[in-house]
Amino acid sequence: MSENTVNIIENKTMESILKRRSIRRYKPEMPKAEELDTILAAALYAPSARNFQPNHVRVVKDQELLKELNRDFKGFIGENTPAYTGWQEQPFFHDAPVFALIFGDRENHYTPVDAGIMVENMALAAQSVGLGSCIIGCIGTYMNSPEGAGWRERLDVPENCDFMIGITLGYADEAPEMKPRYEDRIEEVL
């Protein structure tokens, strides 16, 4: 830690924030129901602007369904398009046993920010219960295209909603190091 972060108050929340990493390799085991319930409660209790609660979460555990979505996505963007990290050897969902998609009201201009808050709550809740996660945005262009409309229908997404962001969830099968932080981006204004 740098000199700017040595004076932080240590607690479980800060531990989850500081230890969380994007996980791109997962064990095949399905997370326990109570672990997923905890993460979904964190999503439900995420704050939203003016308490509109514009977002809807769809949780996919079916690996065949995820593989089908990956095939459709790759067909849309091109098989060898580097649209996401690890595209050469992994599907967009990094073979995680669970992928949660957040859709939100396209008419509410707060929706993207609210989705970001929701997915961060989910990522930190995952860390707190011993699960790994990776926030995924690369499939948005596909999910919100006419070609992705069938998927929105299959996932029972309200017609007024677009894909905002997704998150992989599962037991980590890697332990990546923390990437450097650009601390010069935070300044105190007196």
N, C-alpha and C positions, 0 to 999 in steps of 0.2 A: 504494500500500500504506500501511496505517496504521502508527502507531508500534508496535503489537503484533506486526506481522509483518516489521518491517525486519531483525530478527536471525535470520531463518530461514536454514538452510543450503541453498544453491542446488545442485540436482542434477537429473538427468533425471526422477526420480519426482516431485519437487516441481514441476518445470516442467509436467508433465502435469496434476497436480492443480490448479495455479493457472491454467492456460490453458484447461482444459476448459469448454465451454459446452453447454447444451442446444441442439441443432440441429433446426430444424423445416422446413428447406428443403434438399433434396438434389439433387445432380446425378444423372442417370439411370444412370451407369456402375456396373457391378457391381464391388465391391471385389475385389482380387486374392485368390487362394486362400491365399497365405501370410499376408496381412493377417487374413483370417478365421480361419485356423488359429491365429494368434497370440492373437487375442481368445478363441477357444474354449479354448486352453491356459490362459489367465488364469482362465477360468471353472472349468475342471477343477481347477486348483490353488488355488482359493479355500479358505480355512479353513472348517471347519464344526464346530459344537459336538460334542464327543466323537468327532469324525471319523466321524459317521454318514453324511455325504455324501447328504442326503435329496433333493437337487434333480436334476431332469432338464431338459435344454435341448433345445428344438426350434427349428431354424433354417429359416426360410421365405424363399426367394428368388423364388418364383413370384409375379409381380405380379397375375396373375388370381386366384390363391388369396387373396392379401391383400385384393384388392378385394371378393371374395366375403365374406370374414370381416368386412370393414368394413360391407358392406350388411347382413349379419345382425346385427352389433352395433348399427348405427343403427336397424334395425327393432326391436330389443329395447328400446333406451333412448328411442326417439323421434327422428325426423329432425332436429328443431331443438333438441334438448336440449344445453345447453352443458356437456357432460361432459368436455371436454378443450380445451386451448388450440388455437385455430385451427379449431374445429369448423365454422365457417361455410364455409371454403374448402378444407379439407384432410381427408383420412381420418385416423383415429386414428394411423396409422403414418407420417404426414407425407410420404407418397410416397417413403419410403426404399427403396432396392433390397433391403435385408435387414431382417427383423424376427425377433428371437430371443425366444422365450417360455420362461420358467422356471416349471416346475411342481414341486411338492414334496409330500412325504408329509404329509397332513393330520393324522395322529396324532402327529407329532413336534412338540412345542411350540417347538423351536428353529428349525424350518423357515423361518418368515418372516424371521428375522434372518439365517440362512445365505443365503437368497435375496438379501437386500439386500447382503450382503458380495460374493456372486458377481456381481451386476449392477454393482456399483461397480468390481470388478476388470475387468469387461468394458469399462466406460466409460473407465477410465484406460488400458487396453490399446489401445482404439480411438484415443484421443488420441495415444498414443505412436507409432502407426504412420500417423498422418495422416488418420484417419477421424473423422467426426463421429458423435455419438450423442445419443439422447434417451431417458431412462428413462420407461417407460409403464406406468401402473397402471390406467388407466380401464376397460380391457376385463375386469377381474377379475370384476365382478358378473355379466357375461354369460357368460364362460368357465366360471364355477363354478355356473351355473344349470342347471336341467334342459334349457333351450333350447340351452345351449352344450355339452351332453354329446356331441352329434354331432361337434363340432369336436375335443373331447378324444380321441374315438375315431379320427377322421381323422388326427390328429397322433400316434397311437400312444402316448398318455400312459397310464402305469400307472393302474389303477383306484383305487388309494389316494391319488392325487395331485390337488391343486387347482392352479389358476393362482396364481402368487405375484406375478410382475412380468415386464415385457418390456423390450426395448431395441431401438431403431432403430439401424441402422448404414449408413454410406455416406459418400461424399465431400460435404462441406459445400458448400452453395451460398449461404451467408450467413456473416457474421462478427458475431454479436451481442456487445454490450458486456457486461462483467460487471455483474451486479446488486449492489446494496449488500449488505454483510454486517453482521449485527448482532453486533458484537464484544462487546457487554456481556453476551452469553450465556455467555461463558467467563470463569470466575474461578478464581484460584489460591486454594486453601484452605490456610491455614497451620496 
